[in-house]
């Protein structure tokens, strides 16, 4: 007799890995099929050779013995095996009991065992699994060990998937009405020798199926409706039975669901809670589901009659969490939001940490009452809440809150001050506050002013990092564009920030220290009239402080044409040293100019100005409060303007050499004044009848030197002579010839000439022709002496009155007199004349 191996050699075929023989008894009603796997390309296959022929698929039916071999050395890469056993429970008794893996001694291929049990619709079949039971997964998920159980049933001729399962779970039994198809997939290298379940007969269950989950300790399980996610069968009923020890509590959480379009009836879920209620409780899928349930309970899903034109899909994926009672002390926290306005508070689980998930992590639930518990809860203003927590560790929860403050008419909210503090109702909770956001809304003509009068704010930058338990992020939003002012924390030098447009302030906490620090919060805000700058910082530092400041939008840079100012106070008896942390602005302007303006807040203060094409100033010493203004242009490339500067302080020290110089200078000035006075009097005595009179107020026709009838006259007392003559008036013509006729060119800087103090120095508007628009509050150029002191006249003492009535003065007087020829100035003189 010719052997199979010699036959293969004669046919020119490879011997493969050896021969196999499969013999199927007729009574077993088993069919074995070996075929290429679904993922194997058609060009790569492994043929199966029998005595007669080699082919790509081999089918062996009941009562047949077949010898075969593989044409390749690794058939498990290309071939799969299906072993299907048909069990007929309709024409005769069912072979209930343990299910075995038959036949034995099969080739080591990826294989699927299928048990197709056909039974009457009124017969219930039960699949009971041995420990460690089963865990349900999604239809496209895979099991870690690649051993997968699939259970399905038939409704008329339609196959319905009950679910897909892995080993190691809580599903202990599955009960199915009518027939059932059970499939077990094993990888080629699996050594599993038993199926792990048995089949038993049951009475009618009058529903599609019942899935039983048994829990012995704290754990959670994810379960799905039949045919998930393709849609639960029309007008069917499915039940889950939960077996839970009486000392544990269960919570049901719907993770995902969808609803169909019902023509009759209504989709619903029903709970049978024997430890709480004697009758089932009916809920919608959109309702809050029960929590903190003691002991065993049932959950059922009921479908409806679908709309034939638009049936929709009913599906449900939920989680059952079983854990020890977490509220033994029965602690209820009252959150009173009745006096709050436009606030919402959300309590929710923290984002899951990366890494390998734990086998079971207890669920954290927030309950408004013993039955209404959720994974996240939102509380709104106008209501008082009483909540308690079902949570093993409250560190797994966090709080976020948002409050809106709006002003649409400045008349009603200008004088009102709003506290930007976390309400006590939040800070007293055992859950850590993660973020509190204030949204400050107002129209364009209304701006926002933020004040921290006692703690003050510190800007978080690389050289000056915040290390407090909380910080503020401040962002201004205008017309869809954001200006990020930066991160700030308490304990700095910034007392006030004025901003335009809508503002978002977000408080972020770090660690556990915020609970104590929250008691001392002092951040406040108010709505103020329109300001020209996008932002103004008021800085009032401590004498020992080192203040680091930087422009907003630090990483992106200031937007084009944005202007920001700092109003910096110099402490008493201190000198401020201002320095920039780099030499240049590092931008090139396409249109306009970028400027840095620095000016002390004192009369006639010199202004330090730098453009983007110039070096930034060397460190400057400021003896008075001063302004720093930084204004951007439209840069050539995307790189915008970003600058940092810092301010330090030292005590003022009086230098002896300075005192001596001042004394000598004063003495010299007094000497010169004395000499001038003597010369003037001597000249007047020598010249009794000058040829030209300088002033004749009332068209006096008296001859020079002639006494009149009145002994005390205006000509005698020199009250018309100026005591102070402004240099600009004396040398006005010369100044006009040198500078007055020069018109500034395009983008030529014009020094700031507005009032000092409340208004920062700003560069001229960016345009192609320089024009300056003077507001009502700045009608005159900055000249403190002219604004605050009217022109005055000398009033000599009576004993110094000249007896000869001489009206002549020196050349300086000629210049002064020439300015009085207009009627307006003449009226001014008459107003200040002594009354005769």
Secondary structure, DSSP 4 states (H G I P E B T S, - for coil): ---HHHHHHHTT---TT-EEEEE--GGGTEEEEEEE-TTS-TTS---EE-SS-EES-EEE-TT-EEEEEESSS-GGGTEEEEEEEEEE-SSS----EEEE--SSS--SSEEEEEEEEE--TT-EEEEEEPTT-EEEE-TT---TTS-EEEEEEEETTEEEEEEEEEESSSEEEEEEES-EEEEEEE-TT----EEEEEEEEE---SSSEEEEEE-SSSEEEEEE-TTTTT-PPTT-EEEEEEE--TTEEEEEEEEEEEEE-EEES--EEEEE-TTT-SS-EEE-TTSPPP-SEES-EEEEEE--EEPSSS-EEEEEEEEEEEEE-S-TT---EEEE-SS--SEEEEEEEPPPPSSPPPS-----EEESSSS-EES-EEEETT-EEEEEEE-S-GGGEEEEEEEEEEES-HHHHTT--EE----HHHHTSSSPEEEEEEEEEE-TTEEEEEEESSS-EEE-BTTB---SSEEEEEEEEETTEEEEEEEEEESSSEEEEEE-SEEEEEEEE-SSTHHHHGGG--EEEEEEE--SSSEEEEEE--TT--EEEE-SSTTT-BPTT-EEEEEEEPPTTEEEEEEESSSS----EEES--EEEEEESSTT--EEEEETTSPPPPPEEESS-EEEEEE--EESSS--B--EEEEEEEE----HHHHHHHHHHHHHHHHHHHHHHHHHHHHHHH-SS-S--S--TT---PPTT---S-SS-HHHHTTTSBS---HHHHTHHHHIIIIITPPP-TT------S-SSSS---PPP--SS---PPPGGG-S-S-HHHHHS---B----GGG--SS------HHHHHHHHTT-SHHHHHHHHHHSPP-
